[in-house]
Amino acid sequence: MATLFLVGTPIGNLADVTYRAIDTLNNVDMIACEDTRVTRKLCNHYEIKTPLKSYHEHNKEQQTTYLIEQLQSGLDVALVSDAGLPLISDPGYELVVEARHQNISVVTVPGPNAGLTALMASGLPSFTYTFLGFLPRKEKEKIDVLQLRMYQDSTLILYESPHRVTDTLKAIAKVDSQRRVSIGRELTKKFEQLMTLPVTQMLETIQNGDIPMKGEFVILIEGASPITNHSWFEDLTVKDHVNHYIENDKVKPKQAIKTVASDRGMKTGEVYNIYHDID
């Protein structure tokens, strides 16, 4: 049986492709890609003549079946995204799951990744990080995710489209107006930008036109500082402790209750019952 290759491609600068990626794309029988026009530019640049097959979010169900049939017939297939690594906020998950289910060999050919490229140069802590991909579009759902994640001691990595960057930064500021964030755009390209500032200053920088809302964006959010001294709340009741987070950190009771439970080493349900006077 043939092999499904998951091939990383450049996130901007075509020179960032690996020798192994070029060799793989040259030697497979078919390249499945998000947008044939984008992948054809890479293929033309490196004189890769392998046939291209469209595989994207809107045809993945039909094309997964087709590609599995080709693999079962003995044809090697490479899966690429428009930029970076397949499956990482890009199509391909269903294809890999089905390939493994059918005992088809799946081989990764590593390549660039926009989130980690931004993280390396951001100046934000890089020892622990969490990749969130794209946040929900609706503000309430977006804030719900941020409230849950921004209280973790882990740098958060987001992808965002240009016309939603400002709204996402405003949502971050509602959770913590002092938190540092990094904005990376057009990474590895001619007009690359990478800037790290408190989120309110970042919004001002965008409003001043210093960061054009064009290109591909990565947003990094600094993780919460771990609490090492719990003495500050020892004189507070559980209710006052919850209200402290609600009033000072502008979070919802649900998140405040979770934080208090973590602070005090209690179960969330116990804090919930105390706060709501439930016996």
Salt bridges, closest charged atoms under 4 A:
ASP35 OD2 - ARG37 NH2 2.90
GLU57 OE2 - LYS60 NZ 2.67
GLU94 OE2 - LYS60 NZ 3.15
GLU139 OE2 - LYS174 NZ 2.47
ASP144 OD2 - LYS140 NZ 3.17
ASP144 OD1 - LYS252 NZ 3.45
GLU160 OE1 - ARG164 NE 3.32
ASP176 OD2 - ARG179 NE 2.98
GLU186 OE1 - LYS189 NZ 3.58
GLU222 OE2 - ARG180 NH2 2.97
ASP263 OD2 - HIS241 NE2 3.06
ASP277 OD2 - LYS239 NZ 2.81
